[in-house]
């Protein structure tokens, strides 16, 4: 769903978004666009979302952030909201997911 904005509203939205990127992640809108270009203009994981109706989200490593690493250095790339949420879910359960994939419980039962 694309929001219709007047030229003035769009300009304010763009300014606010650029300021939020600097304030939150320490990157400029130009750097954001360079990251997006490096990803061929799509979410890195699903490669479908192009950020047309909603901008791609800046994904960063929360563990590094918790260690006091500057936010800018924790940025990994740009993801759609769906992939960003799923990645967070996976990161919280990575060891268990890996254990399941390497040694599925059904293998011991169905031999």
C-alpha positions as CSV (number, residue, x, y, z in Angstrom):
1,X,0.0,0.0,0.0
2,X,1.6,3.2,-1.1
3,X,0.8,6.4,0.8
4,X,-0.1,9.4,-1.3
5,X,1.8,12.5,-0.1
6,X,1.9,16.0,-1.4
7,X,5.3,17.2,-2.5
8,X,5.7,19.1,0.8
9,X,4.7,16.1,2.8
10,X,7.1,13.9,0.9
11,X,10.0,16.3,1.4
12,X,9.3,16.4,5.2
13,X,9.1,12.6,5.2
14,X,12.4,12.3,3.4
15,X,14.1,14.8,5.7
16,X,12.8,13.0,8.8
17,X,13.8,9.6,7.5
18,X,17.3,10.8,6.7
19,X,17.7,12.4,10.2
20,X,16.4,9.2,11.8
21,X,19.0,7.1,9.9
22,X,21.8,9.3,11.2
23,X,20.4,9.5,14.7
24,X,19.7,5.8,15.1
25,X,22.3,4.1,13.0
26,X,24.9,6.7,12.2
27,X,24.5,6.4,8.5
28,X,23.4,8.9,5.8
29,X,20.6,8.3,3.4
30,X,23.3,8.1,0.7
31,X,25.0,5.3,2.6
32,X,21.6,3.6,3.0
33,X,21.1,3.8,-0.8
34,X,24.6,2.5,-1.4
35,X,23.9,-0.6,0.8
36,X,20.6,-1.1,-1.1
37,X,22.4,-0.9,-4.4
38,X,25.0,-3.4,-3.2
39,X,22.1,-5.7,-2.5
40,X,20.6,-5.2,-6.0
41,X,17.9,-3.0,-4.6
42,X,16.1,-5.8,-2.7
43,X,15.9,-7.4,0.8
44,X,19.1,-9.5,1.0
45,X,17.3,-12.6,2.3
46,X,14.1,-13.0,0.3
47,X,15.3,-10.8,-2.7
48,X,11.6,-10.0,-3.4
49,X,11.0,-6.9,-1.3
50,X,12.3,-3.7,-3.0
51,X,11.3,-1.2,-0.3
52,X,8.8,0.5,-2.6
53,X,5.8,0.7,-0.2
54,X,7.9,0.5,3.0
55,X,11.6,1.2,3.1
56,X,13.8,-1.8,3.8
57,X,14.8,-2.0,7.4
58,X,18.4,-1.6,8.6
59,X,19.5,-4.9,10.2
60,X,22.1,-4.8,12.8
61,X,23.8,-7.2,15.2
62,X,22.2,-6.7,18.6
63,X,24.9,-8.7,20.4
64,X,27.6,-6.3,19.2
65,X,25.4,-3.3,20.1
66,X,25.1,-4.8,23.7
67,X,28.9,-4.9,23.8
68,X,29.1,-1.2,23.2
69,X,30.2,-1.4,19.6
70,X,29.2,1.8,17.8
71,X,25.8,1.3,16.0
72,X,27.3,2.0,12.6
73,X,29.7,-0.9,13.0
74,X,26.9,-3.3,13.9
75,X,25.0,-2.8,10.6
76,X,24.8,-6.0,8.4
77,X,22.4,-4.9,5.6
78,X,18.9,-4.1,4.7
79,X,15.9,-6.5,5.1
80,X,12.2,-6.3,4.6
81,X,10.2,-6.3,7.8
82,X,9.2,-10.0,7.5
83,X,12.8,-11.2,7.0
84,X,14.1,-8.9,9.8
85,X,11.6,-10.3,12.3
86,X,12.3,-13.9,11.2
87,X,16.1,-13.3,11.5
88,X,15.6,-12.1,15.1
89,X,13.5,-15.2,15.9
90,X,16.2,-17.4,14.3
91,X,19.1,-15.7,16.1
92,X,17.4,-16.3,19.5
93,X,17.1,-20.1,18.6
94,X,20.1,-20.7,16.3
95,X,21.7,-23.4,18.4
96,X,18.5,-25.4,18.7
97,X,17.7,-25.0,15.0
98,X,21.2,-26.1,14.0
99,X,20.9,-29.1,16.4
100,X,17.6,-30.0,14.8
101,X,18.9,-29.8,11.3
102,X,22.1,-31.8,12.1
103,X,20.3,-34.5,14.1
104,X,16.6,-34.6,13.5
105,X,14.8,-36.6,16.2
106,X,12.8,-38.6,13.7
107,X,16.0,-40.2,12.3
108,X,16.5,-42.1,15.6
109,X,13.0,-43.4,15.5
110,X,12.5,-44.2,11.9
111,X,15.6,-46.2,11.2
